[in-house]
Amino acid sequence: MSISRRGFLAGLPLLMAGCASTVSDQANYATVSNEEFPLKAVPIEKIKPELRRQEVAYVTPHAPGTVVVDTPARRAYFVLGNGRAIRYGVGVGRAGLALSGNAYVGRKAEWPSWTPTPNMQRREERYRKLAGGMPGGPNNPLGARAMYLYRNGNDTMFRLHGTNQPESIGLAMSSGCIRFMNHDIIDLYNRVQVGAKVVVLQA
């Protein structure tokens, strides 16, 4: 079966759009060598297209610079304004282990250390062994970046953070925090200012 020149030209924009998307995705998840702990490229075929970082149409009353976490949809949005946002696939907390409502970014950290919360230590013995904290690095569950969520000057103990378990993105299995692929949390970290509003939507 042959394809006419007119048919080929008509389909060319769609073909090119598909190629552009793939190139963009590959660039978003390429090797990052200028980190304290360099990141390997993420095999793009292992990430569902809907979980990959991309700019999308997003109508919201929230001001540019706000982070909106849509927990039921397993998505987070950085509001750009003018009906646009950067969308990220995220992993969210298991049932009963989730923040809801408004908070703000109280502080930020690169390759943060991690100490399980007192509640986590009470629930599971494996966390009690880490009561003294775990230094930042590729094995740390907070990943490459963390943004600490506060209310009224108090740490809520919830974070937006990276993960060393990229397969958990799109699932509800964390201890309440919102986890991103390391490449994505670095992107969001570079966009978000301390004091930025964070809105966590629950079902």
C-alpha positions as CSV (number, residue, x, y, z in Angstrom):
1,M,0.0,0.0,0.0
2,S,1.4,3.4,-1.0
3,I,0.9,6.7,0.7
4,S,0.2,9.7,-1.5
5,R,2.4,12.8,-1.2
6,R,-0.6,14.8,0.0
7,G,-1.5,12.2,2.6
8,F,2.1,12.2,3.8
9,L,2.3,15.9,4.1
10,A,-1.1,16.0,5.9
11,G,0.2,13.6,8.5
12,L,3.6,15.3,8.9
13,P,2.7,17.8,11.6
14,L,1.4,14.9,13.8
15,L,4.5,12.9,13.1
16,M,6.7,15.8,14.0
17,A,4.7,16.6,17.1
18,G,5.2,13.0,18.3
19,C,8.9,13.2,17.6
20,A,9.2,16.6,19.4
21,S,7.4,15.2,22.5
22,T,9.8,12.2,22.6
23,V,12.9,14.5,22.2
24,S,11.5,16.8,25.0
25,D,10.8,13.8,27.3
26,Q,14.3,12.4,26.7
27,A,15.9,15.8,27.5
28,N,13.8,16.1,30.7
29,Y,15.0,12.7,32.0
30,A,18.6,12.7,30.6
31,T,21.8,12.1,32.7
32,V,22.4,14.9,35.2
33,S,26.1,15.0,35.9
34,N,26.5,18.3,37.7
35,E,24.9,17.0,40.9
36,E,26.6,16.0,44.2
37,F,25.3,12.6,43.4
38,P,24.9,12.4,39.6
39,L,21.6,11.1,38.2
40,K,21.4,8.5,35.5
41,A,19.1,8.9,32.6
42,V,15.6,7.5,33.2
43,P,14.5,4.9,30.6
44,I,11.7,7.0,29.1
45,E,9.8,3.9,27.9
46,K,9.3,2.9,31.6
47,I,7.4,6.1,32.4
48,K,3.8,6.3,31.4
49,P,3.4,9.3,29.1
50,E,0.8,10.8,31.5
51,L,3.3,10.8,34.3
52,R,6.0,12.6,32.4
53,R,6.7,16.2,33.2
54,Q,5.0,18.6,30.7
55,E,3.4,22.0,30.3
56,V,-0.4,21.7,30.1
57,A,-3.6,23.7,30.0
58,Y,-4.7,24.2,33.6
59,V,-7.4,26.6,34.8
60,T,-7.1,27.5,38.5
61,P,-7.9,30.4,40.8
62,H,-4.5,30.0,42.4
63,A,-1.8,32.5,41.6
64,P,1.3,31.8,39.5
65,G,4.0,30.1,41.7
66,T,1.5,28.0,43.6
67,V,1.9,24.3,43.7
68,V,-1.3,22.3,43.6
69,V,-1.2,18.6,44.4
70,D,-4.2,16.7,43.1
71,T,-3.9,13.6,45.3
72,P,-6.7,11.4,43.8
73,A,-5.3,12.0,40.3
74,R,-1.6,11.5,41.4
75,R,-0.6,14.7,39.8
76,A,1.0,18.0,40.9
77,Y,0.9,21.3,39.1
78,F,3.2,24.3,39.3
79,V,0.9,27.2,38.2
80,L,2.4,29.4,35.5
81,G,-0.6,31.6,35.0
82,N,-2.6,32.4,31.8
83,G,-4.3,29.0,32.0
84,R,-1.0,27.0,32.0
85,A,0.9,24.9,34.4
86,I,3.8,22.4,34.6
87,R,2.3,19.0,35.4
88,Y,4.2,16.2,37.2
89,G,3.3,12.6,38.0
90,V,3.6,12.0,41.8
91,G,3.3,9.3,44.4
92,V,1.0,10.1,47.3
93,G,0.3,8.9,50.9
94,R,-1.5,5.7,51.7
95,A,-5.1,6.0,53.0
96,G,-5.1,8.0,56.3
97,L,-1.6,9.2,55.8
98,A,-2.0,12.4,53.9
99,L,-2.0,16.2,54.3
100,S,-5.0,18.1,53.1
101,G,-5.6,21.8,52.5
102,N,-3.2,24.8,52.4
103,A,0.4,25.0,53.5
104,Y,3.5,26.8,52.3
105,V,7.2,26.0,51.6
106,G,9.0,26.8,54.9
107,R,12.4,25.7,53.7
108,K,14.2,23.8,50.9
109,A,17.1,21.4,50.9
110,E,19.3,19.7,48.3
111,W,20.1,16.0,48.9
112,P,18.5,16.3,52.3
113,S,19.1,14.1,55.3
114,W,16.1,12.2,56.6
115,T,14.8,11.3,60.0
116,P,11.6,9.2,60.3
117,T,8.8,11.1,62.1
118,P,7.9,9.9,65.6
119,N,4.7,8.4,64.3
120,M,6.6,6.4,61.7
121,Q,9.0,5.2,64.4
122,R,6.1,4.1,66.6
123,R,4.5,2.2,63.7
124,E,7.5,0.3,62.4
125,E,10.7,-1.0,63.9
126,R,12.7,-0.4,60.8
127,Y,12.2,3.3,61.2
128,R,13.3,3.2,64.9
129,K,16.7,2.1,63.7
130,L,17.0,5.4,61.8
131,A,16.1,7.6,64.8
132,G,19.5,9.3,64.5
133,G,18.8,10.3,60.8
134,M,20.1,9.2,57.4
135,P,22.5,11.4,55.5
136,G,21.5,12.6,52.0
137,G,22.5,10.6,49.0
138,P,21.1,8.2,46.4
139,N,19.8,5.7,49.0
140,N,18.0,8.4,51.0
141,P,14.2,8.1,50.5
142,L,13.9,12.0,50.2
143,G,15.9,11.8,47.0
144,A,17.6,14.8,45.4
145,R,15.5,17.6,46.8
146,A,13.0,18.3,49.5
147,M,10.6,21.2,50.2
148,Y,9.3,21.3,53.7
149,L,5.6,22.2,54.2
150,Y,4.7,24.5,57.0
151,R,1.5,26.0,58.6
152,N,1.5,29.0,60.9
153,G,5.3,28.7,61.4
154,N,5.1,25.0,62.3
155,D,6.5,22.1,60.3
156,T,3.7,19.8,59.2
157,M,6.2,17.0,58.8
158,F,5.0,16.6,55.2
159,R,7.3,17.1,52.3
160,L,7.5,17.5,48.5
161,H,10.5,15.4,47.7
162,G,12.4,13.1,45.3
163,T,12.5,9.4,45.5
164,N,14.9,6.5,44.9
165,Q,11.8,4.4,44.0
166,P,10.6,5.9,40.7
167,E,8.3,2.9,40.2
168,S,6.2,4.3,43.0
169,I,5.2,7.4,41.0
170,G,1.5,7.3,40.2
171,L,0.7,5.1,43.3
172,A,-0.5,5.7,46.9
173,M,2.1,4.0,49.0
174,S,4.1,6.7,50.9
175,S,3.9,7.7,54.5
176,G,2.0,10.8,53.6
177,C,4.5,12.9,51.7
178,I,4.3,13.7,48.0
179,R,7.1,12.1,46.0
180,F,8.4,13.0,42.6
181,M,11.0,11.5,40.3
182,N,14.3,13.0,41.1
183,H,14.6,14.8,37.7
184,D,11.1,16.3,38.4
185,I,11.7,17.4,41.9
186,I,14.9,19.2,40.8
187,D,12.9,21.0,38.1
188,L,10.1,22.0,40.6
189,Y,12.7,23.0,43.3
190,N,14.3,25.4,40.8
191,R,10.9,27.0,40.2
192,V,9.5,27.2,43.7
193,Q,10.4,30.0,46.2
194,V,10.5,29.7,50.0
195,G,7.1,30.9,51.1
196,A,5.3,29.6,48.0
197,K,1.7,28.4,48.6
198,V,1.0,24.7,48.4
199,V,-2.5,23.3,48.0
200,V,-3.2,19.6,48.6
201,L,-6.5,18.4,47.2
202,Q,-8.0,15.2,48.6
203,A,-11.0,13.3,47.3
